[in-house]
Amino acid sequence: MKRFQQSHVDHYRDHGFVIVENFLTPEELEGARADLTDTLPGWIEYCDDPSLPKPEGWESGRIQGRGPMQFPYTGLFLNDITLHPELRAFAAEMMGHNDLYCEQSHLSVKCKGHPGDRDQGMHCDFGNHTLAYPPNDPAYWQTAYLLYYTDVSADHAPTAVCSWTHYPEKIRWPAHYSREDRTELYDNEINVVVPAGSLLAYSMRTFHRGTPFRADAGRIGQFITYAPAAWKWLGIVGWSAQAIRPEFRQWIEGASPEERTLLGFPSPGHEYWTPETLEGVAARYPAMDMTPYKRAIANKKA
Ligand SMILES: [Fe+2]
C-alpha cells in the first residue's frame, strides 16, 4: 500500500475511521469526473459551481442520468476505482487475510433540498450490511469507503464521524442514537471537509451520520464496501441482480479472474469448473478468456 500510510492504519485501528485527503491521483479523479459527467448530466457542473441552475429533475429524488448509479458503471474509471488495489489492500490488512468480497459500489448524489439532504442521526451501518452483528474480531470486519468526487466544504453536507474513543462499550446496540439520547456522539463528531478525490474509510462499528446542506450546493460520492468473502451473512447486495445488465457482461468479460472473484465469481481451480460449466459460462460471456479456468482444471488433472 502506498496511499494508506502506517499512520492511517493506526488511526483506523484506534478510532474506527480514517480520512485520506487526495486519495485519488489527478488522472483517476478527472477520469471518474468525466464518467460522472456522462452518467449524471449537469451534476458535476452544478457541484463545482452552485450559481448554475440545479440539474434537471433534481428534486424528484430519482437522479436524472444516462448511466447506472451502481456497479458496473458506464465508463472505466468508476469501475476501476471500485476494485482499486489500494482499497482492497487496506480492507485485507484490516481483516488479516486476502479473501475479499466487494459487497457494495454505488453513487451518492444530493444537493440542498434533495430528498437525500437530511440531518441524519448518529448510526452504525450494519443494519443493512449484515444479517447478524459486527463483532470486535477483525476477522469479520467490513471496511466501508466513501469517496468524494466534488469538494466538500462545511456547506456541502459533510459526513460526520465519531471516534471509537467516545463510545467504549463493547456491544454496539442500539445502532442509532438521537442527539437527545446521546449528545456526546454529536458533540465529538468530526466533519469530513475535504477536497474532491478524498476518501473516508470507516467500520460497521463506527458511529457517523449525514449532515444537511447549509447553502445551495451539491456533492457526489461513491460508497464502496469490502467484506470477508467467506460469510454469507455479510453484504448489502447480490451481484447476480446486476448480472443481467449489458454493462455487467461488458465488465465481467474484460475483468481479470482476480477481479471477478472479488464479486463472488468462482475462482480458477474451484470445483465448480467442469466441462459443462466452462462451456456454459463461455456461451453466456462470449468475450471472456476462459484460459485461466481451463488451465486450472488441466493442472488439477496433471
Ligand atoms: Fe451510514
Residues whose N, C-alpha, C, O or C-beta is under 5 A from the ligand:
A	BS01	LIG	D125
